[in-house]
Amino acid sequence: MIEYTLTPEELAALNRKYAGPQIQKWQRSMTREEYLQAMFDGKSSADIMLSYFNNDPQELKKQLREWGLSQEQERRELEELGRITKPIEMTREQYLQRRASGEGRMRISRSLGVDNKRFYALLTEWGLREKDAEEWAIELLITQSDEQSSEEIMPETQQGNTETLAEIGAEQETANLQTDLQKSEQEATSILERDRRISELNGQINDLEARYQFDKERTLKLEGDVERLVRRLEEEERETKHLNELLKGAAIVADQAGARINELEEEQCALLAIIDAASENAADPVVIIRVPITAAMQPIQQRIGVYNGIDLFESAVEAAELDRTRVMSELFALVQRVADYVTSDLVELIPGEDVSKYVQRFMAYHNDQHIERMKIKQQAG
């Protein structure tokens, strides 16, 4: 017995031989252009769906969505395809005759039902794309028509006299002269039309130059505006940096002020304790004066008010007849002005805070100083 090992290729061939037919998965294979051409050729959606979309309407709808073919879009593209593929049933001579009769190019193109690209491609094929070539072809067609008409006028028989031949020759010469005159007139018209077109082109060139100059000036102006905005932005950045530095300094000052306020509050507590102890140990009775703390502003005006209060109190005391009511009124008014002056000073020193407690501490401190001086004076006496 001889053993033989199959090669990979032979083994694969053997498997394919005994595996039977392979079932391949259906895949869409129709292109967008093939679909539009089939619809243009008159095939129904059912035939297309059966042949190319596994007879599944959902697959066809899905493919149409991917192609971006709505009903309206499909209709427009089929119309465009008709204009592209529609045969042009018109000869070169027929086109020249229609032009010679005064019909315009656009009107002829629309009457044929084709797009402009195919129409001008046909003119190029005929050698009539340029207006000058077309005009010469029209003149040649007119000349040939006139000569053919002249030949038809000739008598069918060869009999005739010399006068008849002379008349025919004169008529032929007249026709030739008229043809030459028409050619000259058409050439003059062509030259005038060319000059008009050149003038229009020059006008368009001048307009384009003016627009270019305007756009150039506008561009320069915009560049200047951009430069100014950049400089302003740089200035604002520098100012912002400076303000940030000032804010940092203000924060440091605020921290220092807060520390000082804490120290003053501690001193206030100590002074209040001293005042309480002094009031408990005081043997002599005291007089307490109470004045309201108002929201006073502008220390300079408050200072002037203090001076005026001193003058009024002085005049009340120095009056010939001492009026105790007036004296006490001016005294309390003077004390009120002093409290307002102190309040306005503290409002400027500590903005944004309630300064009432600081005014109380200030007045209490100087009150304690006054009591201490009075004690020393009594001890000395």
C-alpha positions as CSV (number, residue, x, y, z in Angstrom):
1,M,0.0,0.0,0.0
2,I,1.3,3.4,-1.0
3,E,0.5,6.4,1.1
4,Y,0.1,9.8,-0.6
5,T,-0.5,13.2,1.1
6,L,-2.5,15.8,-0.8
7,T,-1.2,19.3,-1.2
8,P,-3.2,22.2,0.1
9,E,-4.3,23.1,-3.5
10,E,-5.4,19.6,-4.2
11,L,-7.3,19.4,-0.9
12,A,-9.1,22.7,-1.6
13,A,-10.0,21.5,-5.1
14,L,-11.4,18.2,-3.6
15,N,-13.4,20.1,-1.1
16,R,-14.9,22.3,-3.8
17,K,-15.7,19.2,-5.8
18,Y,-17.8,17.5,-3.1
19,A,-19.1,20.6,-1.4
20,G,-21.7,21.3,-4.0
21,P,-22.8,24.7,-5.3
22,Q,-22.0,27.7,-3.0
23,I,-24.9,30.1,-2.2
24,Q,-23.7,33.7,-2.5
25,K,-25.3,36.5,-0.5
26,W,-27.3,39.0,-2.6
27,Q,-25.7,42.5,-3.0
28,R,-26.9,45.6,-4.7
29,S,-25.0,46.2,-8.0
30,M,-26.9,48.8,-9.9
31,T,-25.4,52.3,-10.1
32,R,-27.3,55.6,-10.0
33,E,-26.6,56.3,-13.7
34,E,-27.8,52.8,-14.7
35,Y,-31.0,53.3,-12.7
36,L,-31.8,56.7,-14.4
37,Q,-31.0,55.3,-17.8
38,A,-33.3,52.3,-17.2
39,M,-36.2,54.6,-16.1
40,F,-35.6,56.8,-19.1
41,D,-35.7,53.7,-21.4
42,G,-39.2,53.0,-20.0
43,K,-38.5,50.2,-17.6
44,S,-40.9,49.9,-14.7
45,S,-39.9,50.1,-11.0
46,A,-41.2,46.5,-10.6
47,D,-38.8,45.2,-13.4
48,I,-35.9,47.1,-11.9
49,M,-36.7,45.9,-8.4
50,L,-36.9,42.3,-9.6
51,S,-33.7,42.4,-11.7
52,Y,-31.4,44.4,-9.4
53,F,-33.0,44.6,-5.9
54,N,-33.9,41.0,-5.0
55,N,-37.6,42.0,-5.6
56,D,-37.5,43.8,-2.3
57,P,-39.2,47.3,-2.3
58,Q,-37.5,48.3,0.9
59,E,-34.1,47.7,-0.7
60,L,-35.0,49.9,-3.6
61,K,-36.3,52.7,-1.3
62,K,-33.1,52.5,0.8
63,Q,-31.0,52.8,-2.3
64,L,-33.0,55.8,-3.6
65,R,-32.5,57.5,-0.3
66,E,-28.7,56.9,-0.4
67,W,-28.7,58.3,-4.0
68,G,-30.7,61.3,-2.9
69,L,-33.3,60.7,-5.5
70,S,-36.7,62.0,-4.4
71,Q,-39.6,61.9,-6.8
72,E,-39.0,65.5,-7.8
73,Q,-35.2,65.1,-8.1
74,E,-35.7,62.0,-10.3
75,R,-38.2,63.8,-12.5
76,R,-35.7,66.7,-13.0
77,E,-32.8,64.4,-13.8
78,L,-34.9,62.4,-16.3
79,E,-35.8,65.6,-18.1
80,E,-32.2,66.6,-18.2
81,L,-31.2,63.2,-19.5
82,G,-33.8,63.6,-22.2
83,R,-32.3,66.9,-23.3
84,I,-28.8,65.3,-23.4
85,T,-29.8,62.2,-25.4
86,K,-32.6,63.6,-27.6
87,P,-31.5,63.5,-31.3
88,I,-31.2,66.8,-33.1
89,E,-33.3,66.6,-36.3
90,M,-31.9,69.7,-38.1
91,T,-29.3,70.1,-40.8
92,R,-26.7,72.8,-41.2
93,E,-28.6,74.4,-44.1
94,Q,-31.9,74.4,-42.1
95,Y,-30.1,76.1,-39.2
96,L,-28.6,78.8,-41.6
97,Q,-32.0,79.4,-43.2
98,R,-33.6,80.0,-39.8
99,R,-30.8,82.3,-38.8
100,A,-31.1,84.2,-42.1
101,S,-34.8,84.7,-41.5
102,G,-33.9,86.5,-38.2
103,E,-34.5,83.8,-35.7
104,G,-32.1,83.9,-32.6
105,R,-29.8,81.1,-31.4
106,M,-31.5,80.8,-28.0
107,R,-34.9,80.4,-29.7
108,I,-33.6,77.8,-32.0
109,S,-32.0,75.9,-29.1
110,R,-35.2,76.0,-27.1
111,S,-37.3,74.8,-30.1
112,L,-35.0,71.8,-30.5
113,G,-35.4,70.9,-26.8
114,V,-31.7,70.2,-26.1
115,D,-29.3,71.7,-23.6
116,N,-27.0,74.6,-24.5
117,K,-23.9,72.3,-24.2
118,R,-25.1,70.0,-27.0
119,F,-26.4,72.9,-29.1
120,Y,-23.0,74.7,-29.1
121,A,-21.2,71.4,-29.6
122,L,-23.3,71.0,-32.8
123,L,-22.4,74.6,-33.9
124,T,-18.7,73.8,-33.4
125,E,-19.1,70.6,-35.5
126,W,-20.7,72.7,-38.3
127,G,-18.0,75.4,-38.0
128,L,-20.6,78.0,-36.9
129,R,-19.6,78.6,-33.3
130,E,-18.1,82.0,-34.0
131,K,-20.5,84.8,-35.1
132,D,-18.2,85.8,-38.0
133,A,-18.1,82.3,-39.5
134,E,-21.9,82.1,-39.1
135,E,-22.4,85.4,-40.9
136,W,-20.2,84.4,-43.8
137,A,-22.1,81.1,-44.1
138,I,-25.4,83.0,-44.1
139,E,-24.1,85.3,-46.9
140,L,-22.9,82.4,-48.9
141,L,-26.3,80.7,-48.5
142,I,-28.1,83.9,-49.7
143,T,-25.8,84.2,-52.7
144,Q,-26.4,80.6,-53.7
145,S,-30.1,81.1,-53.4
146,D,-30.0,84.2,-55.6
147,E,-27.9,82.4,-58.2
148,Q,-30.4,79.5,-58.2
149,S,-33.3,81.9,-58.6
150,S,-31.5,83.5,-61.5
151,E,-31.0,80.2,-63.2
152,E,-34.7,79.4,-62.8
153,I,-35.5,82.7,-64.5
154,M,-33.6,81.6,-67.7
155,P,-35.9,80.5,-70.6
156,E,-36.2,76.8,-71.2
157,T,-35.6,77.2,-74.9
158,Q,-32.4,78.4,-76.6
159,Q,-34.3,80.7,-78.9
160,G,-34.3,84.4,-78.4
161,N,-32.9,87.5,-79.8
162,T,-30.0,89.7,-78.7
163,E,-32.2,92.2,-76.8
164,T,-33.6,89.4,-74.6
165,L,-30.1,88.2,-73.8
166,A,-29.0,91.7,-73.0
167,E,-31.9,92.2,-70.7
168,I,-31.2,89.0,-68.9
169,G,-27.5,90.0,-68.6
170,A,-28.5,93.4,-67.2
171,E,-30.9,91.8,-64.7
172,Q,-28.1,89.3,-63.7
173,E,-25.7,92.2,-63.2
174,T,-28.2,94.1,-61.2
175,A,-28.8,91.0,-59.1
176,N,-25.1,90.6,-58.6
177,L,-24.8,94.3,-57.7
178,Q,-27.6,93.9,-55.2
179,T,-25.9,90.9,-53.7
180,D,-22.6,92.8,-53.4
181,L,-24.6,95.7,-51.8
182,Q,-26.2,93.3,-49.3
183,K,-22.8,91.8,-48.6
184,S,-21.4,95.3,-48.0
185,E,-24.3,96.3,-45.8
186,Q,-23.9,93.0,-43.8
187,E,-20.2,93.6,-43.5
188,A,-20.8,97.1,-42.3
189,T,-23.4,95.8,-39.8
190,S,-21.0,93.2,-38.7
191,I,-18.3,95.8,-38.2
192,L,-20.7,98.0,-36.3
193,E,-21.8,95.1,-34.2
194,R,-18.2,94.2,-33.5
195,D,-17.4,97.8,-32.5
196,R,-20.5,97.8,-30.2
197,R,-19.3,94.6,-28.6
198,I,-15.8,96.0,-28.2
199,S,-17.3,99.1,-26.6
200,E,-19.4,97.0,-24.2
201,L,-16.3,94.9,-23.3
202,N,-14.3,98.1,-22.7
203,G,-17.1,99.4,-20.5
204,Q,-17.1,96.1,-18.6
205,I,-13.3,96.3,-18.2
206,N,-13.7,99.8,-16.8
207,D,-16.4,98.7,-14.4
208,L,-14.2,95.8,-13.2
209,E,-11.2,98.1,-12.8
210,A,-13.4,100.5,-10.7
211,R,-14.7,97.6,-8.6
212,Y,-11.1,96.4,-8.1
213,Q,-10.0,99.9,-7.0
214,F,-13.0,100.1,-4.7
215,D,-12.3,96.6,-3.3
216,K,-8.6,97.5,-2.9
217,E,-9.5,100.7,-1.0
218,R,-12.0,98.8,1.1
219,T,-9.4,96.2,1.9
220,L,-6.9,98.8,3.0
221,K,-9.5,100.4,5.2
222,L,-10.4,97.0,6.8
223,E,-6.7,96.4,7.4
224,G,-6.4,99.7,9.1
225,D,-9.4,98.9,11.2
226,V,-7.9,95.6,12.2
227,E,-4.6,97.2,13.1
228,R,-6.5,99.7,15.3
229,L,-8.5,96.9,17.0
230,V,-5.3,95.0,17.6
231,R,-3.6,98.0,19.2
232,R,-6.7,98.6,21.3
233,L,-6.8,95.0,22.4
234,E,-3.1,95.2,23.4
235,E,-3.8,98.4,25.4
236,E,-6.8,96.7,27.2
237,E,-4.6,93.7,28.0
238,R,-2.0,96.1,29.5
239,E,-4.7,97.9,31.4
240,T,-6.1,94.6,32.6
241,K,-2.7,93.5,33.8
242,H,-2.2,96.8,35.6
243,L,-5.7,96.5,37.3
244,N,-4.8,93.0,38.3
245,E,-1.7,94.3,40.0
246,L,-3.7,97.0,41.7
247,L,-6.2,94.4,42.9
248,K,-3.4,92.3,44.3
249,G,-2.1,95.4,46.2
250,A,-5.7,96.2,47.4
251,A,-6.0,92.7,48.6
252,I,-2.8,93.1,50.6
253,V,-4.0,96.4,52.0
254,A,-7.4,94.8,52.8
255,D,-5.7,92.0,54.7
256,Q,-3.6,94.5,56.6
257,A,-6.8,96.6,57.4
258,G,-8.5,93.5,58.6
259,A,-5.7,92.7,60.9
260,R,-5.7,96.2,62.2
261,I,-9.5,96.0,62.7
262,N,-9.0,92.9,64.7
263,E,-6.4,94.7,66.9
264,L,-8.8,97.6,67.4
265,E,-11.6,95.3,68.4
266,E,-9.4,93.6,70.9
267,E,-8.4,97.1,72.3
268,Q,-12.2,98.0,72.4
269,C,-12.9,94.9,74.5
270,A,-10.0,95.8,76.8
271,L,-11.2,99.5,77.1
272,L,-14.8,98.4,77.7
273,A,-13.5,96.1,80.5
274,I,-11.5,99.1,81.9
275,I,-14.6,101.3,81.7
276,D,-16.8,98.8,83.4
277,A,-14.2,98.4,86.2
278,A,-13.8,102.1,86.5
279,S,-17.6,102.7,86.6
280,E,-17.9,100.1,89.4
281,N,-15.0,101.7,91.4
282,A,-16.0,105.3,90.7
283,A,-17.1,107.2,93.8
284,D,-18.2,110.3,91.9
285,P,-21.4,110.4,89.9
286,V,-21.1,111.0,86.1
287,V,-23.3,112.6,83.4
288,I,-23.9,110.5,80.3
289,I,-24.6,112.3,77.0
290,R,-26.2,110.3,74.2
291,V,-26.1,111.4,70.5
292,P,-27.2,109.5,67.4
293,I,-24.6,108.2,64.9
294,T,-25.8,109.4,61.5
295,A,-24.6,108.4,58.0
296,A,-22.4,111.5,57.6
297,M,-20.4,112.1,54.4
298,Q,-17.8,114.7,53.3
299,P,-15.3,115.2,56.2
300,I,-14.4,118.7,55.1
301,Q,-18.0,119.9,55.4
302,Q,-18.4,118.2,58.7
303,R,-15.2,119.8,59.9
304,I,-16.6,123.2,58.9
305,G,-19.7,122.3,60.8
306,V,-17.6,121.7,63.9
307,Y,-16.1,125.2,63.6
308,N,-19.5,126.7,63.2
309,G,-20.8,124.8,66.3
310,I,-17.9,126.1,68.4
311,D,-18.7,129.6,67.3
312,L,-22.4,129.2,68.1
313,F,-21.6,127.7,71.5
314,E,-19.1,130.5,72.3
315,S,-21.7,133.2,71.3
316,A,-24.3,131.4,73.5
317,V,-22.0,131.4,76.6
318,E,-20.7,135.0,76.1
319,A,-24.2,136.5,75.7
320,A,-25.1,139.3,78.1
321,E,-27.9,137.3,79.5
322,L,-26.9,133.7,79.9
323,D,-29.6,131.5,78.3
324,R,-29.1,128.0,79.8
325,T,-31.5,126.4,77.3
326,R,-29.6,127.8,74.4
327,V,-26.3,126.9,76.0
328,M,-27.3,123.2,76.4
329,S,-28.8,123.2,72.8
330,E,-25.6,124.5,71.3
331,L,-23.5,122.1,73.5
332,F,-25.5,119.0,72.2
333,A,-25.4,120.4,68.7
334,L,-21.6,120.7,69.0
335,V,-21.2,117.2,70.3
336,Q,-23.4,115.9,67.4
337,R,-21.2,117.7,64.9
338,V,-18.1,116.2,66.4
339,A,-19.7,112.7,66.2
340,D,-20.7,113.4,62.5
341,Y,-17.1,114.5,61.7
342,V,-15.7,111.3,63.2
343,T,-18.2,109.2,61.4
344,S,-17.5,110.8,58.0
345,D,-13.7,110.3,58.5
346,L,-14.3,106.6,59.3
347,V,-16.6,106.1,56.3
348,E,-13.8,107.2,54.0
349,L,-11.2,105.1,55.8
350,I,-13.3,101.9,55.9
351,P,-15.6,102.1,52.9
352,G,-18.5,99.6,52.6
353,E,-18.7,98.8,56.4
354,D,-20.9,99.9,59.3
355,V,-18.6,102.3,61.3
356,S,-21.0,102.7,64.2
357,K,-19.0,100.5,66.6
358,Y,-15.8,102.4,65.7
359,V,-17.4,105.7,66.4
360,Q,-18.5,104.4,69.8
361,R,-15.0,103.1,70.5
362,F,-13.5,106.5,69.6
363,M,-15.9,108.5,71.7
364,A,-15.6,106.1,74.6
365,Y,-11.8,106.3,74.5
366,H,-11.8,110.1,74.7
367,N,-14.4,110.0,77.4
368,D,-12.1,107.7,79.4
369,Q,-9.2,110.1,78.8
370,H,-11.4,113.0,80.1
371,I,-12.4,111.0,83.2
372,E,-8.7,110.2,83.8
373,R,-7.7,113.8,83.5
374,M,-10.4,114.8,86.0
375,K,-9.2,112.3,88.5
376,I,-5.7,113.6,88.2
377,K,-6.9,117.1,88.6
378,Q,-9.0,116.2,91.8
379,Q,-6.0,114.4,93.3
380,A,-3.8,117.4,92.7
381,G,-6.3,119.8,94.2
